[in-house]
Amino acid sequence: MSEARLVPRTAAEFPQTSAIVGSDSPTLLSHRYGLIGLSAVALALLAGSTPILAFILLTVAASYGSLTAGQSWIGQALDQERTRVWLVRTNWALWIVGFVSLELTGAVGTLTGNSAQLIDQWAVTLGLPFYVLSMAAVNAEVLAGRRLKPDFSLYLLYVIYFPKFLSGPIEQPAFLGVLGNFRFSLDWARIDRGARWVVLGAFYKFIIGRLLARLYFPELADDALTLSTGIIAFELRVYFDLCGYSLMAYGISLMLGPELTLNFNHPFFAGNVRDFWRAWHISLGRWFHQYVYGPFRESGIGARWVHYAPLLVFMVSAAWHGITANFFLWGLFHASAFLLYANVLRHYRWPRLVGWLAFFAVLLFGRLLFMDDNLPRLLTKFGTLADPMQWLAIVEHPSATLQRLLSLASPGTWQMLLAAVGFVLFTEWQNVRRKLPAYSLFMGWRMLVVVVVMVLMASNGSEGMIYARQ
């Protein structure tokens, strides 16, 4: 299969057609109801016998009901524009209060922390933040008069569409048009393409992600070698976990027909912090750009403060990940690094090695803030990494350092991990160097390598999803 037929939409530009109310053909509606049923079954399998499935469906119904009531209010208002503005602001306030309440009560907890109470019981609660962003965006677009209100079946499908469960793609309201025109069809070429993305995603998550999880030692805070190894492994694991789920979701959806956003674009080869965030969790970044960054810049707050819009974006992103001290520091740190690069450093020419090392240090420093919501332990870890005697011992005794490093995991784990990560990152680097569509090099003969390695390295062990860490 030629590479041209495997080109994904990294940042999909869906047609900005408004959803049409009540005029869908019976054929389209039957296909839509079938996809809703398929998505509901997937939800039920994830939710098990718990009431969380009913909770999600009731939340969607309540959200749609509030949207209908808001539109009715606008239609009866004397000053419709003022009413629209007030309702849009109220919409955002209600969603923020609802999400913060879930976080503070521990119903969901931080995405990577230890405090979530429902994760063990209800896996689908991990998707609640994505549902919140999806529904909040659609309601804001409709109330602002930028989009016609979809009927309930389309609204429901947009929220619970199963390929994006727990996978990260936060499709913007324009995706309603794609789902509104959905028809089941048997296209073997499309199924073949989608299956390749699913296999690649499974390799990223269930092979490489599982191996990297063996190098995570959350309780250990007083050994610089073990700690730094764990940070590097954790940074890679977050990428392979999230990217793997997103690739699988992209492939499953592609087999059905609708094309999701390809959520990652080789972020480790971005070269600087600005390009890194453009290539990392693309759909979430676009959501923040449209609904946080854009409105802030257009608010008339003044040119002096507009330059600090990235700070607001990162702090909102930090709160979305978890309302804890470590995420507050994480958002503040990455905002500072972003602003420093965008306003100062990008105007200077730096040796490539210096730039790469600085970029690498920013990623690891930020990941340490991200990975531990135990603040005293986190401060101890920073103290350990800042201790020059720890690093002096590592440098002075290289053979002992190597032995300690190898003792962190079995020889087999190290061999499989280095081989798999080396193969993947080298292929990604080649993909970027040759300026090919994201991950397209994996779709040719390298897919055979992926399949063979998966067969050889597969096991019954599972380390769970990074966002379900307990």
N, C-alpha and C positions, 0 to 999 in steps of 0.2 A: 504494500500500500504506500502510495507516495506521501511525502511529508505535507504536501499542499492540502490533502484531504484531512489532515489531522490537526489543522491549525485551530486552536481554541480562542475564544474571546476572553482575553485576560481581564479586560474591563468592559464587559458587555454593554453595548449601547442598544437597549431595547427601544422599540418604537414608542413614542410618547402618546399613544392612543388612549383616550379615556375609556374606562369600562362602560359599556352600554347597559342601561338598566332595562330589564324585562324584555329584551328583543332577541335573546339568543335562540337559535333554532333548537328544536327537540333533539336533533342529533348531537349538537354541541353539548347540550345539557346532559344527555345520557353519558357521554364520555367524561364530562366533568364529575358527575355523581359517581362514576366508576372510580375515578382517581381519588375522590374524597373517601370512598369506601376503602381503597387500598391504603391511603394515608392513615385512616382511623384504625385499621387493623395493625399497622406498624406501631401506632401510638399505644394500642392496647397491649401489644406484645412487650413493649418497653415498660408500660405502667403496671403490667401484671393485674392483680385483683384489687389494687388500691384505688381510692377515690380520686387520685390525681388526674385521671383521664376526664372524669366529670368536671373537675375543677378547671381544667384547661378549656373544655368546651363551654362551660358557663362563663368563663372569662371572655372568650371570643364573642359569645352572645351578648354579654353585658356591654362590651366595647362597641359592638355594632348597634345595640339599642341606644347607647349614648350618642353615637354618631347620627342616628336617625332623629333623635330628639333635638340635637343641635341644629341640624338642617331645618327642621320644622320651626325652630325658634327664629332662625335667620329669616325664613320666609315670611314670618309674621311681624318682624321688627320694623320700626319706622326708619331707623338708621342702620341699614344692613351692613355697611362697611365697618362701622364701629362695633357692631355685634359680632361680626366675623373675627375681628382682631381680638376681642375679649374672649371668645370661645376658643380660638387657637391657643391663646396663652393659658386658659384654664385647662385645655386638653393636655398641654405639656406639664402643667403643675400637678395634675392628677396622676399622670403616669409616673412622674418623678416621685411623688409621695408614695404611690403603691410599690414601686421598686425598692425605695429606701426602707419601707416598712418590712418587706420580705428579707432584706439584708439584716436590718437591726434586730429583728425577732429571731434570726437564726434559721428561718424556714429554708433559705437557700444557702446562706453563708457566702464566704469569699470563694471565688472560682478556683483558687488554688490553695486555700487555707484548710484548717482542720476543723472549722466550726460549723460546717453545714450539717444539719440534723436529718435532712430528708434524702441525702444522696444514696445511702445504703438501701433505703426502701424504694425510692422512686427515681429511677435513672433519668426520666424525662424532665425532672425539675432542673436539670442542667441546661435545658433549652429555654427556660422561662425568660432569661434576659434577651434572647433573640426574639421571642414572641413580643415582648414589650416594645422593643425598637420597631419591629414591623408594624404593629398595630398603631403605635403612636404616630409613625410617619404617614400612614394611609389616612388616619383621622385628621391630621393636620392639613394634608393636601386637599382633602374633600371640604373641610370647614373653611379653608382659605379660598375656595372656589377655583383651585387649579386643576381639579379632577372631578369627574362625575362620580357619584357614589356607586360602587359595584353592588350587585345583588348579594344576598347573604351567602349563597352557595360559593360564589367566587371569592368573597371575603374570607370565608372559612378555609377554602382550599389554599389561598395565599398564605395563611398563617400556619396550617398544619401540614403543608406539602412535605411528604416524608423524606425525600432525598437530602433535604437540608437539616434534618434532625441531628442535633449534637455535632454538626459539622462546620458551622461557622458562616456560610454564605448568608448575608442579610440582604436579600434582594429588595431593591427600592420599589416604590409603588408602580413604576412602569412595568414591572414583571406581571402585574395583573392582566395586562394586554396579552402577554404570552400565554398565561394559563387560561385566559378567556377563550382563546382560539385552539385549545388543546384537543387533539383527536388521537386515540390509540391507532397505531399503524405498525405493521411488521416490516422493518427495514433492516436487513441483515448487515449491510455495510455500516449503518449507524450503531447497531448492536455490537458489532466487532470493535468499532472505535471506542464505544463506552466501556466495554469489558476491559480493554487495555488500561484505561484510566483507573478502573476499579482495582485491577491487579497491582498497578503501581502504587496506589494509595494503601492497599493492604500490606505491601512490602514495606512502605515507609512506616506505617503504624505498628503492625503486628510482628515484624521482624526487627527492624532497626530500633524502633521505639522501645520494644520490650528489652532488647539488649542494653540500651542506654539506661533503663530504669535500674539495672543492677549496680550502677555506679552512683546512686543517689543515697547520701547518708545524712538525713535531715538533723539528727540529734548531735552529730559530731561538729564541734565548733572550735577546737583548740589545736588543730593540726593543719598547717597551711597547705601542705601537699594534697592531703585527702580533700580538703575543702575546695581548693582550686580545681581539682579534677572533677569533683561533684558539680561545681558551677558550670564548667564546660559541658559536661554530660547533660546537665539539666537544660542548658540553653539549646543544645542539639535535640534533646528529647521533646521539648515544647514544639520546636519546628516540625520534627518528623511526626509527632502526634497530630497536631492541628492540620498540617499540610496533608497528611495521610487521610484523615477523615474528610477533608475538603475534596481531595482527588477522588475518593470513593463516591462522595455525593455527586460530584460533577459527572462521573462516569455513569452512575445509575440513572440520573436525570437525562443524560444524553441518550441512553438506550430507550428511554420512554419518549423523548422528543424535545422537551424544553431544555434550553442550555443555560445553566447557572453561570455565575461569575467564577472564573478561575481565581481562587482566593490568594494564591501566592505566586511570586515570579522571581525565584532564585534570590531571596533577600540577602543571603550572606555574601553575595558577589556584587552588592550595590555600591560599595566603596565609601559611602558617607551616610550620616544619619538621616538626612532628608530623603535620599533615594531608598534607604532601607525601609522607612515607613510607607513609602509609596508601593513597595513590593511585598509588604507584610500585612496579612489580613486585609486584603484590598477592599472587600465589601464593607467592612466595619469602618475603615478609613474614609471611604466615600460617604458613608452615612454621617460620620462626624463632620465632614467637610460641608455637606449640604445643610445639615440641621443644627450645627453648632458654629462652625467657623464662618460660613456664609452669612447667617443672620447677625452674628456679632459684628462683622465688618460693615454690614449694611445698616446697622442700628443708628448711625449718626453719632456714635460715642466720641468721635474725634480722632484725627490722624495719629496723635501721640499714642493713644491706647490701642489702635488697630494693630500695631506691630506685636502686641502681646496676645493676639488671638490664639496662637499655638499653645500658650500657657493654659488658656481656658479649655482647649480641646484635650490636652493631656490630663488635666485635672478631672474633667468629665469622664475620660477613659479610665482613669484610676478608680473613680467611684464606681464605675460600671463593673470593674474587676472585683472590687471589694471595698467596703467602707472600713478600712483598718489603717493603722499608722504606717505600716510598710508600703501600702499602695499610695498613700499620700506622698511619701518620700519618693516613691518610684515615679509618680507623675511629675513631681517638682524637678527631679533629676533629669528626666528625659526632655522635659520642656526647656530646661536650661541648656542642655546639650544641643537641642534643635535650634534654639535662638542664637546660641553662640556660633554655631556653624553658619546659619543662614545670614546673620548680620555681620559677622567678622571673618571667620576662618575661610569661607569660600572665596574671599577676595585675594587670598594669598596662594602662592604656589609652594606646595610642600613635597619633599621627597616621598615617593610612593610608599616606601617601607614605613616611614613615620606616620603617614596618613592611615595606612592599614592597621598599624599597631594601636593608634589612638581610637580608631573605629572599633577594633576588637576589645579594647579596654572598656569603652562605653557600654558595649553589649553585655560584657560580663559583670560590670559594676551594677548595671541596671537589673540584670537577672538575679543577682544576689538579693537586691531589694524586693524583687518579685517573689522569690521562692520561699520566703519564711515570714509568717505573720506573727511569730513570737519575738516581740521587740527586744527584750533583754538578750535572747540568744543571738538575734541578728547583730546587735551591737558587739557582742563577744566575737562574732565571726569577722566583723570589720577590724576589730582590734588584733585578731590573729593575723589577718592579711597585711596589716600595717606594721607587724613586728619584723624588723630587719634580721633579727637573729634566726627566725624560722627560715627565711630565704637563704641566709648565709649557710646554714646547715645543709640545705638542699643542694646548693652549688658546690660546697666543699667536699661532699661525699656522693659523687654521681652514681657509683655502683650501688650503694645502700639506698639511694633515692629510687633507682630503677627497680630494685628488689621490692621496696615498699609499694611502688606503683603497681607492679605486677601482682602483688598480694591482694589488691583491692577486688580482684575478680579472678575467676579460674582462667587457666591458659586458653581453654577452648573459647570462653567468652571474649577474651581479648582478640584472639585470632579472627573469630567471626565478625566482631564489631569493627575492627580495623579494615578488614576486607570489604565489608558491606558499605560502611561510611565512606571509605576511600573511593570505591567504585561509583557511588551515587554523587558525591561532591565533585569528583573529576568530570563526570558526565554533565553535571549542572554547569561547571565552569566552561566546558566545551560548548554547551548550549548558549551561554552568554557571550563567549568570545566570538562565536560564529554568527551572533545576532539572529538566532532562530526563534520561532515561537516558543513560549514557555514550555519546558518539559518535553518538547517534541522529539528530542534525540532518543528518549526512552521508548518511543512508539515503533521503532524499527527492530533491528536484530538484537538490540539491548534488552528488549522485552523478553526474549528467550532466556537471556542471562538471569533476569529477575525471576522468571518462573522456576528455573532450575535451582537457583539459590533458595527460593522460598520452600521448595520441596525438600532440599537438603537440610535447611535450618529450622523447619517447622517443628513445633513441640506443643505439648498440651498446656504449657505454662502461660500465664497471662498476668500482666502487671497493671491492667486497668487503664483507664484514660487519665491523662495528666490532670484534667479538670475534675477528677473524682478522687484525688489524693486524700487519704485519711491519715 
